[in-house]
Amino acid sequence: MKVIQTEIPDVLLIEPRVFEDERGFFYESYNEQVWREKTNVVEHFVQDNHSRSVKNVLRGLHYQIKQPQGKLVRVVVGEVFDVAVDLRMSSKYFGQWVGVHLNAKDKQQLWIPAGFAHGFLVLSEYAETLYKATDYYAPEYERSILWNDPDVAIAWPLKEEPILSAKDKAGKLLKQAEVFA
């Protein structure tokens, strides 16, 4: 496993070691011991999530103000543009974002620690995204940052208006949102 720091050093791009031959491929998508040794992240994952979305769906930018979740994200079908926004007031990266292309072919994963908002845009005809979370889903604490907040200024690779849920259309601007100390 190779660990690559992004522009926000706490957000990590993970490249697994993949074994491929004429039969197909095999890789270890998660091993707690190797994870801790290579990333120095000591977290316990308590929940696995799986989503399927069609092209041009934009999900996010989601976070939980209490019971915040760290997420280890990967795409098993298709491709997405995956984004993490730093919502930690104490961070020098507060309000900044990191975006990476995750796809089934490359098998890379993105580690997004607690204290970040997370979202993605589906680039392929459809995509299936899996992610491990460090805390349980708590809808009463869920919050959303508006996907097109001009102060965050995410460079989404959009060719047309995204498909959004009602919840995501109602996201708040960063300057009006609850954030982390």
N, C-alpha and C positions, 0 to 999 in steps of 0.2 A: 504494500500500500504506500502510495506517495501522497504527501500532504503539501498543498500549495496555499500560501497566504494570499488573500485578495487585498484590494486597496484598503479595506478595513481589516486589520490583522486578526481580529477575533472570528471573522467569517472565513471558513476554510473550504477549499476545493479538494476533494478526495478522489484520487485515481486508484482504483483497486487493481490488483494483479490479476489479469485475466488469462486463462489457459484456453486456447482455441486450436481446433484441428478440424478435419473433414467431418467429424461427428457433430460439431457445434462448439459450445464454450462452457466453461465453469469458472465461477469466481466466488469468493467469500464476500458477501455484501456487508457483513458486520461480524466482528469478533471483538468482544469487550476488552480482552487483554491487549490485543494489537492496537485497538482504538486508543486506549489510554496511553500506551507506550509512545505511539507516533504523534498524537495530538496534544497530549498533556491535558486533555479534557476529562474530568472525572464527573460523569453524569450517568444517571440510571434511566434508561428508557422504559416507559410504563405503558405506552400506547402506540400501535401501528395504525396508520391511516392509508387509504387507497382511494384515489379519485380518478374518474374518467371524464374528459371534457372534449368538446369538439373544437375545431379550428376557430381561432379568434376569440375564444372565451378568455376573459381576464378575471382571475380570482385574486382578491386582495384589495388592499394591503391589510392583513389581519394580524392581531396580537391579543393577548389576554393581559389586562392590567394587574390582575391578581392571578396567582397560579400561572405565571408566565411559562411558556413552553420553549425549550430549545428544540430544534428540528434538524434531523438528518434526512435530506430530501434526495430522491433519485427518480428517474424516469425509466419505466420498463417498456413502454410502447410510445413511439413518436418523439416529439421534441417540444420543449418549452423554453421560454426566456424567464428565468427564475430570479427574483429580486428580494433583497433584504435591505431594510431601512433602519438605521441605528436610532432608537428612541430613548437612549440613556443620556439624560441631561449631563451627567458627569463625564461623558466621553468626549474626547476632542473630535470625534467623528459624528456627533449628534446631528441628525437631519440629513446625513449623507447616505448614499445607497451604493450597493454592489449588485451588478446584474451579470449572470452567466447563462450560456446556452447549455442546457442539460438534455441529453437524448439517450435513447436506448442503445444506440450503436457504441457510443464512447463509454457508457456505464459509469460516468463520473457522478459524484454525490456532492451536495453542498451542505456544510454544517452551518446552521444559523443559531447562535446562542439566544437564550432568553434575553429579553430587552430589545428585540428587533421586531418590526412588522415584516410580514412575508406575503409575497404574491407571485403569480406567474401568468404569462400569456402563452396560449397554445399556438404553436407555429405550424404543426403538421395537421393533417386531416382530422386527427384526434390524438389524444395523449393520455396515458395512464401514469399517474404520479403516486409514488409510495413515500411515506415519510414516517420516521420514528419520532416520538415526542417524549420530552422529559417530564411532562405533567399531564394530567387528565384534562380533557376538554371541559370547559366551564362556561356555558353560554352567557351566564349572567355577568361575566367579566370580559367577554369578547368585545373588542373595539376594532374600528377600521379607519385607516387613513385614506383619504381620497386618492385614487390611483393616478390622477393627473394634477395633483397639487403643484402649482407653479413654483413654490418655494423648495420642494424636493426635486422637481424637474427630472423625473426618470425618463430616459431616452428609450421608451418602449419601441420595438421594431414593428410598428403598426402600419398597415397599408389601408385600413378602413377603420370605422368606429368599432371598438371591441364589444363583445357580448358580455353584459354585466348583470349580476343579480340585483334585486332591489336594495339589499343590504349594502352592496358595494357602491351603488349609485349614491347612497346616503352617507358615505364615509366623510370624515371630518378633515378639514385642513390641519396640517401639523401644528400651526400656531394656536389652534382651538382644541387640540386633542389632549387627552390625559397621556402623560408620558412617565418614564421611570426616572427616579432620582439619580 
